[in-house]
Amino acid sequence: MTRWRRPAWWSVLLTVAAVALFVRLGVWQLDRAAYKDSLVRRYAAAASAPPVPFGQVAAAPPADAFPRVAVHGSWLADRIYLLDNPHHDARGGVEVYAPLALPGDPRLLLVDLGFLPGPGKDMPPLPAGEVDLHGLYLPPPGVGLELGGDALASQSRWPKTSIYLDLGQVAKDLGRPLYPRILALDADPSAIYQREHAFDFSSMPPARHRAYAFQWFSFAVAVVAIFLVLHRKRRPRRTDNR
């Protein structure tokens, strides 16, 4: 028969504190997963929404929203940037970006033209003159770990290549300020570029948050199990003396 030893007050306190902490961390991870699920839904809804004039959201885009905008301007066609980072390794190619000048505006809008297989040397020339564009006004891709400093400043030939996209460095390289977000162009079957602008969670998609939540809840269960094991004792077995 199993009996329980009376636990010390400090062991009860530590156990309760540890369980409360692990449960709280698990709930927090579930909340983060739900938040990112809502971002995915809003992102999907924005892709089919009617465009709004770019000027309405240009300088101060709504937080956690991805407006689809219409914008008018002309390309700086000789200033192309190629993003070549691990996200593209599986397909072997680059994401192509070009600045757009808006009439009477000193700021430039960096436009994501889409993914281009290969090293990016077979890009068609951008059209001259003014163009009308539609797309999602999105935060720039995550910078991550910047190894080696500003890669753009050390390059003298165009297009310029980098493994991350830093709008501050691009603005410095162009000598003009940039808008705080980029324009991800709508899909176009006739374009050479592949435009699949899935929402980028970097290394923390919703599923990973749920996995971490399960891990924290498991720790809470383990703490309780350890507490019970350490505070049980067995009665000695009776022996018959004959």
BAPATOR-603081 format. One record per atom (N, C-alpha, C): x, y, z; residue in one letter. Coordinates in steps of 0.05 Angstrom, whole numbers, padded with zeros to 5 digits, always signed. Layout:
BEGIN
XYZa
...
//
This chain:
BEGIN
+00017-00024+00000m
+00000+00000+00000m
+00018+00025+00000m
+00010+00045-00015t
+00026+00069-00018t
+00015+00091+00001t
+00032+00103+00017r
+00025+00126+00033r
+00041+00150+00025r
+00031+00173+00034w
+00044+00198+00025w
+00058+00211+00049w
+00081+00220+00044r
+00096+00236+00064r
+00087+00265+00063r
+00087+00277+00085r
+00079+00305+00086r
+00101+00322+00074r
+00095+00337+00053p
+00116+00352+00039p
+00123+00378+00055p
+00147+00386+00052a
+00156+00411+00064a
+00142+00435+00050a
+00138+00456+00064w
+00124+00479+00053w
+00138+00490+00029w
+00165+00490+00029w
+00179+00501+00007w
+00177+00484-00018w
+00174+00458-00015s
+00171+00441-00039s
+00144+00445-00052s
+00123+00449-00035v
+00097+00455-00046v
+00097+00482-00060v
+00111+00502-00048l
+00112+00528-00060l
+00127+00527-00087l
+00149+00513-00088l
+00164+00512-00113l
+00149+00497-00135l
+00134+00476-00127t
+00119+00461-00146t
+00096+00477-00158t
+00082+00491-00140v
+00060+00508-00150v
+00070+00530-00168v
+00093+00543-00160a
+00104+00564-00176a
+00113+00554-00203a
+00126+00531-00204a
+00135+00520-00229a
+00112+00512-00248a
+00091+00500-00236v
+00068+00492-00252v
+00054+00517-00263v
+00051+00538-00246a
+00038+00562-00255a
+00054+00576-00277a
+00081+00575-00275l
+00097+00588-00296l
+00095+00573-00322l
+00097+00546-00321f
+00096+00531-00346f
+00068+00532-00359f
+00047+00532-00343v
+00020+00535-00355v
+00017+00563-00367v
+00027+00583-00354r
+00025+00610-00365r
+00040+00613-00391r
+00064+00601-00393l
+00079+00601-00418l
+00065+00586-00440l
+00052+00564-00433g
+00037+00549-00453g
+00013+00565-00463g
-00001+00578-00445v
-00024+00594-00454v
-00014+00618-00472v
+00008+00629-00464w
+00019+00651-00480w
+00026+00642-00508w
+00038+00618-00511q
+00044+00608-00538q
+00018+00602-00554q
-00002+00593-00541l
-00028+00589-00555l
-00040+00615-00564l
-00037+00636-00547d
-00047+00662-00555d
-00031+00672-00580d
-00005+00668-00580r
+00011+00676-00603r
+00003+00661-00629r
-00003+00635-00626a
-00011+00620-00649a
-00038+00630-00660a
-00057+00637-00642a
-00083+00648-00650a
-00079+00675-00664a
-00061+00691-00653y
-00056+00717-00665y
-00045+00714-00694y
-00027+00696-00697k
-00015+00693-00724k
-00035+00680-00743k
-00052+00662-00733d
-00074+00652-00750d
-00091+00674-00760d
-00097+00694-00743s
-00114+00717-00751s
-00099+00733-00772s
-00072+00736-00770l
-00057+00750-00790l
-00059+00736-00818l
-00058+00710-00817v
-00060+00695-00842v
-00087+00699-00855v
-00108+00699-00839r
-00135+00703-00850r
-00138+00732-00861r
-00127+00752-00847r
-00129+00779-00857r
-00112+00783-00882r
-00090+00769-00883y
-00072+00770-00907y
-00087+00759-00931y
-00100+00736-00927a
-00115+00723-00949a
-00138+00740-00959a
-00152+00753-00939a
-00174+00771-00947a
-00165+00795-00962a
-00142+00806-00954a
-00131+00830-00967a
-00125+00825-00996a
-00116+00801-01003a
-00107+00795-01030a
-00130+00798-01051a
-00155+00795-01041s
-00178+00797-01060s
-00195+00822-01055s
-00185+00839-01038a
-00200+00864-01032a
-00196+00885-01054a
-00215+00903-01058p
-00211+00924-01077p
-00188+00943-01069p
-00172+00952-01087p
-00150+00970-01079p
-00159+00997-01070p
-00144+01008-01051v
-00148+01036-01042v
-00126+01053-01052v
-00130+01079-01055p
-00108+01097-01064p
-00085+01095-01045p
-00061+01094-01056f
-00037+01090-01040f
-00033+01112-01020f
-00040+01136-01026g
-00036+01159-01008g
-00051+01156-00982g
-00072+01140-00981q
-00088+01137-00956q
-00072+01122-00935q
-00054+01104-00943v
-00040+01087-00924v
-00010+01089-00926v
+00000+01105-00944a
+00028+01105-00951a
+00047+01110-00928a
+00044+01132-00914a
+00063+01139-00893a
+00057+01126-00866a
+00031+01120-00861a
+00024+01108-00835a
+00005+01084-00840a
+00016+01061-00850p
-00001+01038-00855p
-00014+01028-00829p
-00038+01017-00831p
-00051+01007-00806p
-00035+00983-00795p
-00033+00982-00769a
-00018+00961-00756a
-00033+00934-00761a
-00017+00913-00765d
-00027+00886-00769d
-00048+00884-00791d
-00046+00901-00811a
-00064+00900-00834a
-00047+00902-00859a
-00058+00891-00881f
-00043+00890-00906f
-00060+00901-00929f
-00063+00927-00931p
-00080+00939-00951p
-00071+00933-00979p
-00090+00928-00996r
-00085+00926-01025r
-00088+00954-01037r
-00067+00963-01051v
-00066+00991-01059v
-00063+00994-01089v
-00070+01017-01099a
-00065+01025-01127a
-00046+01049-01126a
-00025+01048-01142v
-00005+01069-01141v
+00004+01075-01170v
+00012+01100-01174h
+00020+01110-01200h
+00048+01122-01198h
+00066+01114-01216g
+00093+01124-01215g
+00110+01114-01239g
+00136+01119-01237s
+00154+01110-01258s
+00178+01096-01245s
+00188+01076-01259w
+00210+01059-01249w
+00237+01073-01250w
+00253+01068-01229l
+00282+01073-01232l
+00293+01047-01242l
+00291+01043-01269a
+00295+01017-01281a
+00324+01007-01279a
+00343+01024-01274d
+00371+01016-01272d
+00380+01011-01243d
+00361+01010-01225r
+00368+01005-01196r
+00352+00981-01186r
+00362+00958-01193i
+00349+00933-01186i
+00364+00919-01163i
+00348+00908-01144y
+00360+00893-01122y
+00350+00864-01123y
+00369+00846-01117l
+00362+00817-01118l
+00366+00806-01089l
+00345+00795-01079l
+00347+00782-01052l
+00352+00752-01056l
+00375+00744-01047d
+00383+00716-01050d
+00389+00706-01022d
+00369+00693-01009n
+00373+00683-00982n
+00363+00655-00980n
+00366+00642-00956p
+00359+00614-00953p
+00330+00607-00961p
+00311+00626-00960h
+00284+00620-00967h
+00281+00612-00996h
+00301+00619-01013h
+00300+00613-01041h
+00317+00589-01049h
+00332+00578-01030d
+00351+00557-01037d
+00337+00533-01050d
+00314+00525-01040a
+00300+00501-01051a
+00293+00504-01080a
+00287+00529-01088r
+00278+00533-01116r
+00301+00544-01134r
+00322+00554-01121g
+00344+00565-01137g
+00337+00590-01153g
+00336+00612-01139g
+00329+00637-01153g
+00331+00661-01134g
+00320+00683-01143v
+00322+00708-01127v
+00295+00722-01128v
+00290+00739-01107e
+00267+00757-01107e
+00277+00784-01117e
+00262+00795-01136v
+00271+00819-01150v
+00256+00843-01140v
+00271+00865-01133y
+00259+00889-01123y
+00269+00913-01140y
+00250+00932-01144a
+00257+00956-01160a
+00243+00980-01147a
+00257+01003-01146p
+00244+01027-01135p
+00226+01041-01155p
+00204+01052-01144l
+00184+01066-01160l
+00183+01095-01150l
+00186+01114-01168a
+00184+01142-01162a
+00156+01152-01166a
+00144+01165-01146l
+00117+01176-01148l
+00119+01205-01156l
+00100+01215-01172p
+00101+01242-01181p
+00102+01262-01158p
+00122+01280-01159g
+00124+01301-01139g
+00131+01292-01111g
+00141+01268-01108d
+00146+01256-01081d
+00176+01249-01080d
+00190+01260-01060p
+00219+01252-01058p
+00223+01223-01048p
+00203+01212-01035r
+00206+01185-01026r
+00201+01165-01048r
+00215+01142-01046l
+00212+01121-01065l
+00196+01098-01053l
+00182+01083-01069l
+00168+01059-01060l
+00183+01035-01072l
+00193+01017-01054l
+00206+00993-01064l
+00185+00972-01071l
+00187+00962-01095v
+00167+00943-01106v
+00179+00915-01109v
+00165+00896-01098d
+00173+00868-01101d
+00160+00858-01127d
+00177+00854-01147l
+00168+00844-01173l
+00160+00815-01173l
+00173+00800-01155g
+00167+00771-01153g
+00193+00755-01154g
+00188+00728-01154f
+00211+00709-01154f
+00219+00703-01183f
+00245+00701-01187l
+00255+00695-01213l
+00275+00672-01210l
+00270+00649-01223p
+00289+00627-01222p
+00315+00634-01233p
+00336+00622-01223g
+00363+00627-01233g
+00376+00650-01219g
+00399+00660-01229p
+00414+00681-01216p
+00403+00709-01220p
+00382+00712-01236g
+00370+00738-01240g
+00383+00754-01263g
+00397+00741-01280k
+00410+00755-01302k
+00392+00758-01327k
+00370+00744-01328d
+00352+00744-01351d
+00327+00761-01347d
+00329+00782-01331m
+00306+00799-01325m
+00299+00816-01349m
+00273+00817-01356p
+00265+00835-01378p
+00267+00864-01368p
+00272+00882-01386p
+00274+00911-01378p
+00247+00921-01368p
+00248+00938-01349l
+00223+00950-01339l
+00214+00972-01359l
+00187+00975-01361p
+00177+00994-01381p
+00184+01023-01373p
+00189+01039-01394a
+00195+01067-01389a
+00168+01082-01386a
+00170+01106-01375g
+00146+01121-01371g
+00131+01114-01346g
+00107+01125-01343e
+00091+01121-01318e
+00075+01095-01321e
+00071+01082-01298v
+00057+01057-01297v
+00037+01058-01274v
+00016+01042-01277d
-00004+01039-01255d
-00001+01011-01244d
+00003+01009-01218l
+00008+00983-01205l
-00013+00978-01183l
-00017+00952-01178h
-00034+00943-01157h
-00020+00921-01141h
-00024+00921-01115g
-00012+00900-01099g
-00016+00905-01070g
-00004+00887-01054l
-00007+00889-01024l
+00016+00906-01013l
+00008+00924-00995y
+00028+00941-00981y
+00037+00926-00956y
+00060+00914-00958l
+00069+00895-00937l
+00094+00904-00922l
+00097+00895-00898p
+00123+00900-00884p
+00145+00886-00900p
+00169+00897-00899p
+00192+00884-00913p
+00199+00858-00901p
+00211+00840-00916p
+00219+00814-00904p
+00239+00818-00881p
+00238+00799-00862g
+00255+00802-00839g
+00285+00803-00846g
+00299+00819-00831v
+00328+00823-00836v
+00344+00799-00826v
+00337+00789-00802g
+00352+00767-00790g
+00380+00776-00781g
+00399+00759-00784l
+00426+00765-00775l
+00442+00777-00798l
+00451+00802-00794e
+00466+00815-00815e
+00496+00809-00813e
+00505+00791-00830l
+00533+00783-00829l
+00548+00799-00850l
+00570+00811-00842g
+00587+00826-00860g
+00579+00854-00865g
+00560+00865-00851g
+00552+00893-00854g
+00536+00898-00879g
+00538+00923-00888d
+00522+00932-00911d
+00534+00921-00937d
+00520+00901-00949a
+00531+00888-00973a
+00526+00906-00997a
+00507+00924-00996l
+00501+00941-01020l
+00522+00962-01024l
+00533+00973-01003a
+00552+00995-01005a
+00578+00986-01019a
+00584+00960-01017s
+00609+00950-01029s
+00606+00942-01058s
+00582+00944-01069q
+00577+00936-01097q
+00575+00961-01114q
+00587+00960-01137s
+00586+00983-01155s
+00571+00977-01181s
+00564+00952-01186r
+00549+00945-01210r
+00521+00936-01203r
+00502+00941-01222w
+00475+00934-01218w
+00468+00911-01237w
+00449+00894-01228p
+00434+00894-01203p
+00452+00887-01179p
+00444+00896-01155k
+00458+00890-01131k
+00445+00867-01116k
+00461+00850-01104t
+00451+00826-01091t
+00456+00827-01061t
+00437+00817-01045s
+00441+00815-01016s
+00426+00791-01006s
+00434+00781-00982i
+00420+00759-00970i
+00398+00768-00951i
+00395+00794-00947y
+00374+00805-00931y
+00366+00832-00943y
+00343+00842-00936l
+00333+00867-00946l
+00329+00887-00923l
+00346+00907-00922d
+00344+00927-00901d
+00336+00954-00915d
+00312+00964-00910l
+00303+00988-00923l
+00321+01012-00918l
+00332+01013-00894g
+00351+01035-00887g
+00375+01034-00905g
+00386+01011-00910q
+00410+01008-00927q
+00403+01014-00956q
+00379+01005-00965v
+00370+01010-00992v
+00367+01040-00996v
+00354+01054-00977a
+00351+01083-00979a
+00377+01097-00980a
+00396+01089-00964k
+00423+01101-00964k
+00436+01096-00991k
+00433+01072-01002d
+00445+01065-01028d
+00433+01082-01050d
+00407+01087-01049l
+00393+01103-01070l
+00396+01133-01066l
+00403+01141-01041g
+00405+01169-01036g
+00379+01183-01033g
+00357+01168-01028r
+00331+01179-01025r
+00316+01164-01004r
+00297+01176-00989p
+00282+01162-00969p
+00262+01142-00982p
+00255+01122-00967l
+00236+01102-00976l
+00212+01102-00958l
+00190+01092-00969y
+00166+01088-00953y
+00171+01064-00934y
+00156+01062-00912p
+00163+01042-00892p
+00156+01014-00899p
+00141+01010-00920r
+00134+00983-00929r
+00141+00980-00959r
+00137+00955-00968i
+00142+00950-00997i
+00115+00943-01010i
+00115+00945-01036l
+00091+00938-01052l
+00096+00911-01065l
+00081+00891-01057a
+00082+00864-01069a
+00061+00862-01091a
+00070+00862-01116l
+00052+00863-01138l
+00033+00840-01140l
+00009+00845-01150d
-00011+00824-01154d
+00000+00804-01174d
-00010+00779-01172a
-00002+00758-01191a
-00010+00766-01219a
+00007+00759-01238d
+00002+00765-01266d
+00011+00741-01283d
-00008+00726-01295p
+00000+00702-01311p
+00019+00709-01334p
+00018+00733-01344s
+00035+00740-01366s
+00063+00749-01358s
+00067+00753-01332a
+00093+00762-01322a
+00113+00739-01320a
+00138+00745-01324i
+00159+00725-01321i
+00164+00718-01292i
+00155+00735-01274y
+00160+00732-01245y
+00138+00714-01233y
+00147+00698-01214q
+00128+00683-01198q
+00121+00698-01173q
+00095+00705-01170r
+00087+00721-01147r
+00069+00705-01129r
+00083+00694-01109e
+00069+00678-01088e
+00077+00690-01062e
+00063+00711-01054h
+00071+00726-01031h
+00058+00715-01006h
+00067+00691-00998a
+00057+00679-00973a
+00067+00695-00950a
+00050+00697-00929f
+00058+00713-00906f
+00082+00701-00893f
+00102+00718-00887d
+00128+00708-00876d
+00128+00711-00846d
+00129+00688-00832f
+00131+00688-00803f
+00160+00683-00795f
+00178+00685-00813s
+00206+00678-00807s
+00207+00650-00797s
+00217+00647-00771s
+00220+00619-00761s
+00198+00612-00741s
+00177+00628-00739m
+00156+00622-00719m
+00128+00622-00731m
+00121+00601-00747p
+00094+00599-00756p
+00075+00591-00734p
+00049+00592-00738p
+00030+00585-00716p
+00034+00556-00706p
+00041+00538-00723a
+00045+00510-00715a
+00068+00507-00695a
+00088+00523-00698r
+00111+00521-00679r
+00103+00533-00652r
+00087+00553-00652h
+00077+00563-00626h
+00061+00542-00611h
+00045+00527-00626r
+00029+00505-00613r
+00047+00483-00603r
+00069+00478-00618a
+00088+00457-00609a
+00101+00466-00583a
+00108+00492-00581y
+00120+00502-00556y
+00100+00501-00533y
+00075+00507-00539a
+00054+00506-00518a
+00052+00478-00507a
+00052+00458-00525f
+00051+00430-00516f
+00075+00423-00498f
+00098+00434-00506q
+00122+00429-00490q
+00120+00441-00462q
+00110+00466-00460w
+00107+00478-00433w
+00087+00464-00416w
+00064+00455-00428f
+00045+00440-00413f
+00056+00413-00404f
+00072+00401-00420s
+00085+00376-00413s
+00104+00380-00389s
+00118+00402-00388f
+00135+00408-00365f
+00119+00411-00340f
+00095+00423-00342a
+00078+00426-00318a
+00069+00399-00308a
+00062+00381-00326v
+00054+00354-00318v
+00077+00339-00305v
+00101+00343-00317a
+00125+00330-00306a
+00132+00339-00278a
+00128+00365-00273v
+00134+00375-00246v
+00115+00363-00226v
+00090+00360-00232v
+00071+00348-00214v
+00078+00318-00209v
+00085+00305-00231a
+00092+00276-00229a
+00117+00273-00211a
+00137+00290-00214i
+00161+00288-00198i
+00154+00293-00168i
+00137+00313-00163f
+00129+00319-00136f
+00116+00294-00123f
+00098+00281-00137l
+00084+00258-00126l
+00103+00235-00121l
+00121+00230-00139v
+00140+00208-00136v
+00158+00213-00112v
+00167+00237-00108l
+00185+00243-00086l
+00172+00243-00059l
+00146+00244-00058h
+00132+00246-00032h
+00114+00222-00027h
+00120+00200-00039r
+00105+00176-00032r
+00124+00157-00018r
+00113+00140-00002k
+00129+00120+00011k
+00112+00095+00014k
+00125+00073+00014r
+00112+00047+00015r
+00115+00035+00043r
+00094+00024+00052r
+00095+00009+00077r
+00112-00016+00073r
+00128-00023+00092p
+00143-00048+00089p
+00124-00072+00088p
+00132-00091+00072r
+00115-00115+00069r
+00117-00132+00095r
+00094-00143+00102r
+00093-00160+00125r
+00106-00187+00118r
+00121-00197+00137t
+00133-00223+00134t
+00123-00241+00156t
+00117-00265+00149d
+00108-00285+00169d
+00132-00299+00182d
+00134-00297+00209n
+00155-00311+00223n
+00145-00338+00233n
+00156-00358+00223r
+00147-00386+00230r
+00170-00399+00244r
//
